[in-house]
Amino acid sequence: MKSDVLTSDLQILTGDCRELLPALPPESVQCCVTSPPYWGLRDYDHPSQIGAEPSPVKYVENLVEIFSKVKRILRKDGTLWLNVGDGYARNGGTGNCGPNAIVGNTKKLIQKRNCKVPNCWGLKDRDLMGLPWRVAFALQSDGWIFRSRITWVKKTAMPESVKNRPTNATEEIFLMSKSPTYYYNSDAVRETSGANLRNFWVLGPDTSGNGHPATFPRELARRCILLGSQTSDTILDPFGGSGTTGVVAQELNRRAILIEINPKYTKFSKERIRHDNPKILWL
Ligand SMILES: C[S@@+](CC[C@H](N)C(=O)[O-])C[C@H]1O[C@@H](n2cnc3c(N)ncnc32)[C@H](O)[C@@H]1O
């Protein structure tokens, strides 16, 4: 662990979540809200990063291992809210044709992915890999109870220069529980009509940039946290990134633990949280 920044209500830990999760107390977290790196897409510039595995099979295995460590820390009535993205198997690509190939630091991994179709699952050139579902089913086999698939409909989709399929403008958020009965406050977020919240959420990107290439919208974290926890509960994000889960947890008077492997991003999170809450006292 390179640094460990604490307030009484917020911990930001720098390191590999596979090493840090075992140090957290069992059944101490109500709700895990997180988005791991998507396989073969962005380069987060760390040798132990998730998402850079040579095969998507290994990626799924790694996520199952990580979320079994999360399960130990989760309370019996706790939930996991997991956002995972998909991708295409490519063969002989130039590195300039992936969905995000020209954005930020994405080139390195996407070039690898575009070079050769992974030898698994019968994948062929241009096959959609179905990774979110493969992860969800693997977690289900590992004991998680798969309670909901929520489709995040993006108000602003990433442009794609494709002419042989529709542009992707959705991602999945999976709700998983540790036990058949679990804490879920259906009154905390409802449709404007007052009806029970539907399983598609139309959300725009946040306008404020924060130096991280793959943040999820604050409203996404807000909904998961409100539905899955009560005031003073602890929220975990083992792939903390720029700290969106922590920022929102603080706004909603929850405690939060964020783990992030790249110290550059833990620095961003601290700056962001300090900016939003200048009175915060770092211990
Ligand atoms: C998709 S981003 C998360 C973004 C975050 N939801 C936000 O809104 O800022 C995934 C993050 O996981 C981090 N990461 C990758 N492998 C990790 C590991 N083994 N342990 C902890 N963090 C890791 C990456 O550096 C990256 O910042």
The ligand as an SDF file (V2000), in Angstrom:
LIG
                    3D

 27 29  0  0  0  0  0  0  0  0999 V2000
  -13.3110    2.3710  -15.0060 C   0  0  0  0  0  0  0  0  0  0  0  0
  -12.1800    3.0640  -13.9030 S   0  0  0  0  0  0  0  0  0  0  0  0
  -13.2050    3.5280  -12.5200 C   0  0  0  0  0  0  0  0  0  0  0  0
  -13.7370    4.9340  -12.6460 C   0  0  0  0  0  0  0  0  0  0  0  0
  -14.5830    5.3620  -11.4610 C   0  0  0  0  0  0  0  0  0  0  0  0
  -15.8560    4.6600  -11.4410 N   0  0  0  0  0  0  0  0  0  0  0  0
  -14.8320    6.8720  -11.5430 C   0  0  0  0  0  0  0  0  0  0  0  0
  -15.9830    7.3020  -11.6940 O   0  0  0  0  0  0  0  0  0  0  0  0
  -13.8430    7.6090  -11.5020 O   0  0  0  0  0  0  0  0  0  0  0  0
  -11.3240    1.6630  -13.2540 C   0  0  0  0  0  0  0  0  0  0  0  0
  -10.1600    2.0020  -12.3140 C   0  0  0  0  0  0  0  0  0  0  0  0
   -9.6570    0.7760  -11.7480 O   0  0  0  0  0  0  0  0  0  0  0  0
   -8.2660    0.9570  -11.5180 C   0  0  0  0  0  0  0  0  0  0  0  0
   -7.6590   -0.3820  -11.3560 N   0  0  0  0  0  0  0  0  0  0  0  0
   -7.2510   -1.2430  -12.3310 C   0  0  0  0  0  0  0  0  0  0  0  0
   -6.7760   -2.3820  -11.7880 N   0  0  0  0  0  0  0  0  0  0  0  0
   -6.8840   -2.2470  -10.4400 C   0  0  0  0  0  0  0  0  0  0  0  0
   -6.5650   -3.0970   -9.3520 C   0  0  0  0  0  0  0  0  0  0  0  0
   -6.0010   -4.2940   -9.5280 N   0  0  0  0  0  0  0  0  0  0  0  0
   -6.8360   -2.6380   -8.0880 N   0  0  0  0  0  0  0  0  0  0  0  0
   -7.3680   -1.4080   -7.8920 C   0  0  0  0  0  0  0  0  0  0  0  0
   -7.6620   -0.5500   -8.9000 N   0  0  0  0  0  0  0  0  0  0  0  0
   -7.4530   -0.9690  -10.1610 C   0  0  0  0  0  0  0  0  0  0  0  0
   -7.7980    1.7490  -12.7200 C   0  0  0  0  0  0  0  0  0  0  0  0
   -6.5660    2.4260  -12.4840 O   0  0  0  0  0  0  0  0  0  0  0  0
   -8.9870    2.7010  -12.9730 C   0  0  0  0  0  0  0  0  0  0  0  0
   -8.7750    3.9610  -12.3720 O   0  0  0  0  0  0  0  0  0  0  0  0
  1  2  1  0
  2  3  1  0
  2 10  1  0
  3  4  1  0
  4  5  1  0
  5  6  1  0
  5  7  1  0
  7  8  2  0
  7  9  1  0
 10 11  1  0
 11 12  1  0
 11 26  1  0
 12 13  1  0
 13 14  1  0
 13 24  1  0
 14 15  1  0
 14 23  1  0
 15 16  2  0
 16 17  1  0
 17 18  1  0
 17 23  2  0
 18 19  1  0
 18 20  2  0
 20 21  1  0
 21 22  2  0
 22 23  1  0
 24 25  1  0
 24 26  1  0
 26 27  1  0
M  CHG  2   2   1   9  -1
M  END
$$$$
